[in-house]
């Protein structure tokens, strides 16, 4: 009986017992599922996604936004994701030889691309501001700020 030490069944006073708790049972079930081909096929995509979020955090500090609120956070996160994609696209073009590595040209092209994307995102907000600014001039203030 060379494997007796590995057996989870232990002798008691009257009988042999198999003792476990629900947490150990859950962990054992999860570990058994992790070795199935379906789990491995589904889980293999995670490393690519995790590396993308890591790159996004390192380049843009997306975890430290200066805004609050779901819509503002979503807007800033989308802009930062677009920025990371622009950096990746520039890197691919550089590798393929389509972008000549002249000093400052890559940075200028990237800055211009970011500017164009920013303007495309801000134009609807500017139109709304142009609509509401004249209305705000005629609104009486409910309170005044004491100096």
Residue frames as a rotation matrix with the C-alpha (Angstrom) as fourth column:
UNK 1
0.573 0.820 0.000 0.00
0.820 -0.573 0.000 0.00
0.000 0.000 -1.000 0.00
UNK 2
-0.467 -0.884 0.011 2.45
0.884 -0.466 0.030 2.66
-0.022 0.024 0.999 -1.16
UNK 3
-0.604 0.274 0.748 -0.27
0.192 -0.861 0.471 5.34
0.774 0.428 0.468 -1.70
UNK 4
0.061 0.679 -0.732 -1.94
0.919 0.249 0.307 5.07
0.390 -0.691 -0.609 1.70
UNK 5
-0.499 -0.309 -0.809 -0.49
0.688 -0.709 -0.154 8.44
-0.526 -0.634 0.567 2.85
UNK 6
-0.995 0.104 -0.001 -2.17
-0.079 -0.744 0.664 10.18
0.068 0.660 0.748 -0.08
UNK 7
-0.413 0.899 -0.148 -5.62
0.657 0.406 0.635 8.78
0.630 0.165 -0.759 0.70
UNK 8
-0.572 0.219 0.791 -7.95
-0.410 -0.911 -0.043 11.46
0.711 -0.349 0.611 2.14
UNK 9
0.580 0.777 -0.244 -9.91
-0.190 0.420 0.887 8.86
0.792 -0.468 0.392 4.16
UNK 10
-0.518 -0.740 0.429 -8.73
-0.572 -0.073 -0.817 8.82
0.636 -0.668 -0.385 7.80
UNK 11
-0.298 0.396 -0.869 -9.53
0.527 0.827 0.196 6.27
0.796 -0.399 -0.455 10.49
UNK 12
-0.059 0.357 0.932 -11.70
-0.707 -0.674 0.213 7.31
0.705 -0.647 0.292 13.43
UNK 13
-0.540 -0.113 0.834 -12.64
-0.784 0.428 -0.449 5.51
-0.306 -0.897 -0.320 16.65
UNK 14
0.029 0.661 0.749 -15.46
-0.169 0.742 -0.648 3.49
-0.985 -0.108 0.133 15.12
UNK 15
0.730 0.297 0.615 -15.24
0.541 0.298 -0.787 4.15
-0.417 0.907 0.057 11.38
UNK 16
-0.539 -0.815 0.213 -13.16
0.770 -0.374 0.516 5.73
-0.341 0.442 0.829 8.65
UNK 17
0.463 0.699 -0.545 -14.06
0.472 -0.714 -0.517 9.30
-0.751 -0.018 -0.660 7.71
UNK 18
-0.349 -0.458 0.817 -13.68
0.907 -0.384 0.172 11.56
0.235 0.802 0.550 4.72
UNK 19
0.243 0.377 -0.894 -13.72
0.670 -0.732 -0.126 15.13
-0.702 -0.568 -0.431 5.99
UNK 20
-0.608 -0.373 0.701 -14.02
0.759 -0.532 0.375 18.15
0.233 0.760 0.606 3.71
UNK 21
-0.270 0.566 -0.779 -15.53
0.303 -0.718 -0.627 21.60
-0.914 -0.405 0.022 3.66
UNK 22
0.660 0.670 0.341 -17.48
0.525 -0.086 -0.847 23.32
-0.538 0.738 -0.408 0.89
UNK 23
0.650 -0.488 -0.583 -14.63
-0.603 -0.798 -0.004 25.68
-0.464 0.354 -0.812 0.03
UNK 24
-0.429 -0.847 0.314 -12.23
-0.483 0.509 0.712 22.77
-0.763 0.154 -0.628 -0.59
UNK 25
-0.081 0.501 0.862 -14.90
0.591 0.720 -0.363 21.06
-0.802 0.480 -0.355 -2.71
UNK 26
0.882 0.405 -0.240 -15.42
0.103 -0.665 -0.740 24.22
-0.459 0.628 -0.628 -4.81
UNK 27
0.257 -0.878 -0.404 -11.68
-0.801 -0.427 0.419 24.64
-0.541 0.216 -0.813 -5.31
UNK 28
-0.513 -0.434 0.741 -11.24
-0.048 0.876 0.480 21.01
-0.857 0.210 -0.470 -6.34
UNK 29
0.342 0.730 0.592 -14.10
0.655 0.266 -0.707 21.32
-0.674 0.629 -0.387 -8.86
UNK 30
0.867 -0.055 -0.496 -12.67
-0.296 -0.857 -0.422 24.54
-0.402 0.513 -0.759 -10.30
UNK 31
-0.126 -0.991 -0.053 -9.19
-0.741 0.058 0.669 23.01
-0.659 0.124 -0.742 -10.63
UNK 32
-0.328 0.072 0.942 -10.65
0.384 0.921 0.063 19.97
-0.863 0.382 -0.330 -12.39
UNK 33
0.737 0.650 0.186 -12.49
0.464 -0.287 -0.838 22.27
-0.492 0.703 -0.513 -14.87
UNK 34
0.558 -0.578 -0.595 -9.26
-0.588 -0.782 0.207 24.20
-0.585 0.235 -0.776 -15.54
UNK 35
-0.503 -0.800 0.326 -7.71
-0.356 0.536 0.766 21.08
-0.787 0.269 -0.554 -17.08
UNK 36
0.262 0.658 0.706 -10.48
0.514 0.524 -0.679 20.54
-0.817 0.541 -0.201 -19.64
UNK 37
-0.591 -0.504 0.630 -9.85
0.788 -0.195 0.584 21.44
-0.171 0.842 0.512 -23.31
UNK 38
0.305 0.778 0.549 -12.92
0.803 -0.520 0.291 23.71
0.512 0.353 -0.783 -23.39
UNK 39
0.833 -0.029 -0.552 -11.59
0.398 -0.662 0.635 25.82
-0.384 -0.749 -0.540 -20.52
UNK 40
-0.153 -0.983 -0.101 -8.12
0.512 -0.166 0.843 26.07
-0.845 0.077 0.528 -22.07
UNK 41
-0.406 0.059 0.912 -9.58
0.895 -0.176 0.410 27.11
0.185 0.983 0.019 -25.42
UNK 42
0.630 0.726 0.275 -11.73
0.619 -0.684 0.386 29.80
0.469 -0.073 -0.880 -23.80
UNK 43
0.792 -0.315 -0.523 -9.00
0.363 -0.447 0.818 31.03
-0.491 -0.837 -0.240 -21.40
UNK 44
-0.056 -0.924 0.379 -6.25
0.941 0.078 0.330 31.44
-0.335 0.375 0.865 -23.99
UNK 45
0.179 0.194 0.965 -7.69
0.670 -0.742 0.024 34.77
0.720 0.642 -0.263 -25.14
UNK 46
0.891 0.265 -0.367 -7.33
0.453 -0.511 0.731 36.31
0.006 -0.818 -0.576 -21.69
UNK 47
0.067 -0.945 -0.319 -3.57
0.770 -0.154 0.619 36.89
-0.635 -0.287 0.717 -21.94
UNK 48
-0.516 -0.232 0.825 -4.02
0.791 -0.500 0.354 39.06
0.330 0.835 0.441 -25.03
UNK 49
0.460 0.767 0.447 -6.75
0.436 -0.634 0.638 41.09
0.773 -0.098 -0.626 -23.38
UNK 50
0.783 -0.213 -0.584 -4.76
0.552 -0.193 0.811 41.51
-0.286 -0.958 -0.033 -20.15
UNK 51
-0.297 -0.953 0.057 -1.71
0.867 -0.244 0.434 42.68
-0.400 0.178 0.899 -22.08
UNK 52
-0.221 0.305 0.926 -3.85
0.654 -0.658 0.373 45.25
0.723 0.688 -0.054 -23.91
UNK 53
0.822 0.565 0.069 -5.18
0.307 -0.542 0.782 46.69
0.480 -0.622 -0.619 -20.65
UNK 54
0.456 -0.745 -0.487 -1.68
0.713 -0.021 0.701 46.69
-0.533 -0.666 0.522 -19.17
UNK 55
-0.508 -0.631 0.586 -0.33
0.860 -0.415 0.298 48.61
0.056 0.655 0.753 -22.15
UNK 56
0.164 0.669 0.725 -3.26
0.491 -0.693 0.529 51.03
0.856 0.269 -0.442 -21.96
UNK 57
0.913 0.166 -0.373 -2.60
0.408 -0.322 0.854 51.70
0.022 -0.932 -0.362 -18.28
UNK 58
0.101 -0.963 -0.250 1.15
0.804 -0.069 0.591 52.16
-0.586 -0.261 0.767 -18.75
UNK 59
-0.592 -0.367 0.718 0.83
0.775 -0.505 0.381 54.52
0.222 0.782 0.583 -21.73
UNK 60
-0.305 0.588 0.749 -2.25
0.135 -0.752 0.645 56.51
0.943 0.298 0.150 -20.71
UNK 61
-0.998 -0.065 -0.021 -2.73
0.023 -0.037 -0.999 55.92
0.064 -0.997 0.039 -16.95
UNK 62
-0.398 0.917 -0.029 -6.36
-0.175 -0.045 0.983 54.98
0.901 0.396 0.179 -17.57
UNK 63
-0.051 0.368 -0.928 -6.71
0.823 0.542 0.171 53.92
0.566 -0.755 -0.331 -13.92
UNK 64
-0.419 -0.149 -0.896 -6.17
0.734 -0.637 -0.237 57.52
-0.535 -0.757 0.376 -12.77
UNK 65
-0.203 0.429 0.880 -8.78
0.795 -0.452 0.404 59.56
0.571 0.782 -0.250 -14.62
UNK 66
-0.969 -0.195 -0.150 -9.46
0.245 -0.812 -0.530 63.14
-0.018 -0.551 0.834 -13.64
UNK 67
-0.519 0.853 0.057 -13.19
-0.649 -0.436 0.623 62.90
0.556 0.286 0.780 -14.24
UNK 68
-0.850 0.370 0.376 -16.11
-0.086 0.606 -0.791 61.38
-0.520 -0.704 -0.483 -12.39
UNK 69
0.124 0.971 -0.205 -19.37
-0.652 -0.076 -0.754 59.94
-0.748 0.228 0.624 -13.66
UNK 70
0.150 -0.003 0.989 -20.11
0.329 0.943 -0.047 57.05
-0.932 0.332 0.143 -15.98
UNK 71
0.895 0.239 0.377 -20.45
0.423 -0.182 -0.888 59.05
-0.143 0.954 -0.264 -19.20
UNK 72
0.740 -0.670 -0.063 -17.29
-0.672 -0.734 -0.099 61.14
0.020 0.115 -0.993 -18.61
UNK 73
0.009 -0.745 0.667 -15.24
-0.539 0.559 0.630 58.09
-0.842 -0.365 -0.396 -17.61
UNK 74
0.395 0.211 0.894 -16.47
0.511 0.758 -0.405 56.18
-0.763 0.617 0.192 -20.66
UNK 75
0.999 -0.014 0.045 -15.62
0.027 -0.616 -0.788 59.10
0.039 0.788 -0.614 -22.92
UNK 76
0.428 -0.900 0.086 -12.09
-0.883 -0.396 0.252 59.44
-0.192 -0.184 -0.964 -21.52
UNK 77
0.004 -0.412 0.911 -11.48
-0.204 0.892 0.404 55.69
-0.979 -0.188 -0.080 -21.61
UNK 78
0.717 0.295 0.632 -12.55
0.524 0.370 -0.767 55.55
-0.460 0.881 0.110 -25.28
UNK 79
0.898 -0.432 -0.083 -10.20
-0.409 -0.750 -0.520 58.41
0.162 0.501 -0.850 -26.16
UNK 80
0.126 -0.892 0.435 -7.34
-0.847 0.131 0.515 56.66
-0.516 -0.433 -0.739 -24.39
UNK 81
0.214 0.011 0.977 -8.13
0.224 0.973 -0.060 53.39
-0.951 0.232 0.205 -26.17
UNK 82
0.961 0.123 0.246 -8.09
0.268 -0.220 -0.938 55.23
-0.062 0.968 -0.245 -29.50
UNK 83
0.607 -0.795 -0.002 -4.72
-0.794 -0.607 0.035 56.70
-0.028 -0.020 -0.999 -28.56
UNK 84
-0.036 -0.605 0.795 -3.29
-0.433 0.727 0.533 53.25
-0.901 -0.325 -0.288 -27.81
UNK 85
0.523 0.294 0.800 -4.64
0.522 0.632 -0.573 51.98
-0.674 0.717 0.177 -31.14
UNK 86
0.974 -0.217 -0.073 -3.00
-0.202 -0.670 -0.714 54.91
0.106 0.710 -0.696 -32.93
UNK 87
0.197 -0.944 0.263 0.33
-0.890 -0.060 0.453 54.08
-0.412 -0.323 -0.852 -31.28
UNK 88
0.018 -0.146 0.989 -0.07
0.038 0.989 0.146 50.46
-0.999 0.035 0.024 -32.36
UNK 89
0.846 0.335 0.414 -0.97
0.416 0.070 -0.907 51.42
-0.333 0.940 -0.080 -35.92
UNK 90
0.758 -0.631 -0.162 2.07
-0.648 -0.706 -0.286 53.70
0.066 0.322 -0.945 -36.14
UNK 91
-0.030 -0.785 0.619 4.27
-0.678 0.471 0.564 50.90
-0.735 -0.403 -0.546 -34.85
UNK 92
0.317 0.214 0.924 2.90
0.401 0.853 -0.335 48.46
-0.859 0.477 0.185 -37.44
UNK 93
0.995 0.054 0.088 3.46
0.103 -0.442 -0.891 50.98
-0.009 0.895 -0.445 -40.25
UNK 94
0.451 -0.892 0.029 6.98
-0.875 -0.435 0.213 51.61
-0.178 -0.121 -0.977 -39.03
UNK 95
-0.071 -0.463 0.884 7.73
-0.280 0.859 0.428 47.91
-0.957 -0.217 -0.191 -38.94
UNK 96
0.507 0.352 0.787 6.35
0.581 0.534 -0.614 47.36
-0.637 0.768 0.066 -42.42
UNK 97
-0.521 -0.834 0.181 8.51
0.729 -0.325 0.602 50.18
-0.443 0.446 0.778 -43.77
UNK 98
0.173 0.664 0.728 5.62
0.895 -0.415 0.166 52.42
0.412 0.622 -0.665 -44.80
UNK 99
0.991 0.118 0.063 6.63
0.075 -0.881 0.467 55.05
0.110 -0.459 -0.882 -42.25
UNK 100
0.234 -0.969 0.077 10.20
0.351 0.011 -0.936 56.28
0.907 0.246 0.343 -42.61
UNK 101
0.551 -0.034 -0.834 11.91
0.834 0.027 0.550 56.67
0.004 -0.999 0.044 -39.24
UNK 102
-0.180 -0.570 0.802 12.87
0.405 -0.785 -0.468 60.33
0.897 0.240 0.372 -39.60
UNK 103
-0.742 -0.152 -0.653 13.37
0.670 -0.149 -0.727 62.20
0.013 -0.977 0.212 -36.32
UNK 104
-0.785 0.473 -0.401 10.21
-0.153 -0.774 -0.615 63.95
-0.601 -0.421 0.679 -35.26
UNK 105
-0.688 0.548 -0.476 8.09
-0.620 -0.103 0.778 62.85
0.377 0.830 0.411 -38.22
UNK 106
-0.518 0.503 -0.692 6.54
0.439 0.850 0.290 59.91
0.734 -0.154 -0.661 -36.41
UNK 107
-0.643 0.255 -0.722 5.76
0.679 -0.247 -0.691 62.05
-0.354 -0.935 -0.015 -33.39
UNK 108
-0.813 0.335 -0.477 4.27
-0.431 -0.896 0.106 64.78
-0.392 0.292 0.872 -35.58
UNK 109
-0.616 0.592 -0.520 2.09
-0.351 0.384 0.854 62.28
0.706 0.708 -0.029 -37.45
UNK 110
-0.506 0.409 -0.759 0.90
0.745 0.650 -0.147 60.75
0.434 -0.640 -0.634 -34.19
UNK 111
-0.745 0.210 -0.633 0.13
0.324 -0.716 -0.618 64.16
-0.583 -0.666 0.466 -32.71
UNK 112
-0.779 0.466 -0.420 -1.80
-0.627 -0.557 0.545 65.14
0.020 0.688 0.725 -35.83
UNK 113
-0.535 0.586 -0.609 -3.80
0.097 0.759 0.644 61.89
0.839 0.286 -0.462 -35.73
UNK 114
-0.547 0.315 -0.775 -4.64
0.836 0.165 -0.523 62.43
-0.037 -0.935 -0.353 -32.05
UNK 115
-0.830 0.220 -0.513 -5.67
-0.122 -0.968 -0.218 66.02
-0.545 -0.118 0.830 -32.82
UNK 116
-0.706 0.582 -0.404 -7.98
-0.515 -0.030 0.857 64.90
0.486 0.813 0.321 -35.64
UNK 117
-0.427 0.549 -0.719 -9.64
0.545 0.790 0.280 62.24
0.722 -0.272 -0.636 -33.46
UNK 118
-0.672 0.142 -0.726 -10.02
0.643 -0.373 -0.668 64.72
-0.366 -0.917 0.160 -30.59
UNK 119
-0.850 0.349 -0.395 -11.67
-0.444 -0.878 0.178 67.26
-0.285 0.327 0.901 -32.88
UNK 120
-0.581 0.661 -0.475 -14.07
-0.192 0.456 0.869 64.64
0.791 0.596 -0.138 -34.21
UNK 121
-0.369 0.431 -0.824 -15.12
0.832 0.547 -0.086 63.79
0.414 -0.717 -0.560 -30.67
UNK 122
-0.654 0.041 -0.755 -15.41
0.538 -0.677 -0.503 67.38
-0.532 -0.735 0.420 -29.46
UNK 123
-0.959 0.244 0.145 -17.39
-0.048 -0.644 0.764 68.80
0.279 0.726 0.629 -32.38
UNK 124
-0.109 0.980 -0.169 -20.81
0.518 0.201 0.831 67.58
0.848 0.003 -0.529 -31.12
UNK 125
0.026 0.084 -0.996 -20.07
0.984 -0.175 0.011 69.07
-0.174 -0.981 -0.087 -27.69
UNK 126
-0.868 -0.382 -0.317 -19.17
0.319 -0.919 0.234 72.40
-0.381 0.102 0.919 -29.26
UNK 127
-0.668 0.701 0.248 -22.44
0.109 -0.237 0.965 72.43
0.736 0.672 0.082 -31.18
UNK 128
0.203 0.747 -0.633 -24.34
0.829 0.212 0.517 71.83
0.520 -0.630 -0.577 -27.93
UNK 129
-0.330 -0.382 -0.863 -22.40
0.811 -0.583 -0.052 74.61
-0.484 -0.717 0.502 -26.22
UNK 130
-0.991 -0.036 0.129 -23.29
0.105 -0.800 0.591 77.00
0.082 0.599 0.797 -29.04
UNK 131
-0.231 0.973 0.004 -26.95
0.358 0.081 0.930 76.13
0.905 0.216 -0.367 -28.52
UNK 132
0.431 0.490 -0.758 -26.98
0.826 0.125 0.550 76.53
0.364 -0.863 -0.351 -24.73
UNK 133
-0.601 -0.724 -0.339 -24.61
0.799 -0.561 -0.217 79.48
-0.033 -0.402 0.915 -24.24
UNK 134
-0.724 0.358 0.589 -27.13
-0.074 -0.890 0.450 82.13
0.686 0.282 0.671 -25.37
UNK 135
0.359 0.895 -0.264 -29.76
0.187 0.208 0.960 80.63
0.914 -0.394 -0.092 -23.04
UNK 136
0.147 -0.379 -0.914 -27.39
0.966 0.253 0.051 80.69
0.212 -0.890 0.403 -20.07
UNK 137
-0.804 -0.480 0.350 -26.78
0.429 -0.877 -0.217 84.44
0.411 -0.024 0.911 -20.51
UNK 138
-0.393 0.748 0.535 -30.42
-0.445 -0.663 0.602 85.26
0.805 -0.002 0.593 -19.76
UNK 139
0.273 0.491 -0.827 -30.93
0.485 0.672 0.559 82.86
0.831 -0.554 -0.055 -16.84
UNK 140
0.383 -0.142 0.913 -31.09
-0.679 -0.713 0.174 84.65
0.626 -0.686 -0.369 -13.48
UNK 141
-0.530 -0.659 -0.534 -28.83
-0.043 0.649 -0.759 83.06
0.847 -0.380 -0.373 -10.90
UNK 142
0.517 0.780 -0.353 -30.58
0.260 0.250 0.933 81.59
0.816 -0.574 -0.073 -7.86
UNK 143
0.792 -0.327 -0.516 -27.68
0.514 -0.098 0.852 82.42
-0.329 -0.940 0.091 -5.56
UNK 144
0.749 -0.621 0.231 -24.68
-0.310 -0.637 -0.706 84.65
0.586 0.458 -0.669 -5.51
UNK 145
0.366 -0.719 -0.590 -21.18
0.794 0.573 -0.206 83.80
0.486 -0.393 0.781 -4.37
UNK 146
0.999 -0.030 -0.025 -20.00
-0.008 -0.795 0.606 85.97
-0.038 -0.605 -0.795 -1.50
UNK 147
0.426 -0.904 0.037 -16.43
-0.023 -0.052 -0.998 87.20
0.904 0.425 -0.043 -1.78
